[in-house]
Amino acid sequence: MPFRSCRYIGLLGALLAALTCTPALAAVLPPSHDKAALVNGAAITGADFHDELRRVERLRGLSKKGTGPAESARDKKLALENLIARELLYQEAGKRGIKVRTKAVDEEVDKLKKQFSKENEFNTTLGKMGLSEPAVRKQVERGMAVQQFIDEEFAKKARVSEDEIGSYYESHRDVFKEPLADVKVKIRQILQNEKAAIKLPPYLKRLREKAVVEILLEENIE
């Protein structure tokens, strides 16, 4: 049973990779090359890059026969840029003093485990993904920190008018069966997240321009 997306991953996409690996990945990084990039001195590992590349290819619907060189290069570039963006946001979260409580991480990991009928099924799935539970916990913690940063810096600061809430409610009456008063808070959060999603790309672009990024991949991804 595959992992489902968690709430805190919303704006950034799933952090967990697909269960299967494509043959083309083996040539991306040699086994001894454990770093794909450095972002302000922080390393993005080759394993992280492989996992993200699998995710990107899965979302694009890669066929079993693979893909052409141009698409493959675009996938690799997208995977690496995704990781760089997450690292930059995680670093910004650290600068703001955002720390995720261990209990909160425990709760999210428990939610993942409950998607499986037995705990050994969970562990087997992690093994197929080349992950360990500590590695998953690290991804969860980082994802939660980034989402908290986005919530505090963008979503909660986004202004949503009563007219916007009413308009959204009326255009989604097939979704909201309750009276407007009962779902107003939920709709406000949805609209705040939408506005945050619009502001995030230019913010990331500015971070990327200021960052010191060293690409360590041994092949061209342009």
Buried (B, 14 or more C-beta within 10 A) or exposed (E): EEBEEBEBBBBBEBBBBBBEBBEBBEEBBEEEBEBBBBBEEEBBBBBBBBBBBBBBBBEEEBEEEEBEEEEBBBBBBBBBBBBBBBBBBBBBBEEEEBEBEEEBBEEBBEBBBEEBEEEEEBBEBBEEBBBEBEBBBBBBBBBBBBBBBBBEBBBEEBEBEEEBBEEBBEEEEEEBEEEBEEBBEEBBBBBBBBBBBEBBEEBBEEBBEEBEBEEBBEEEBE
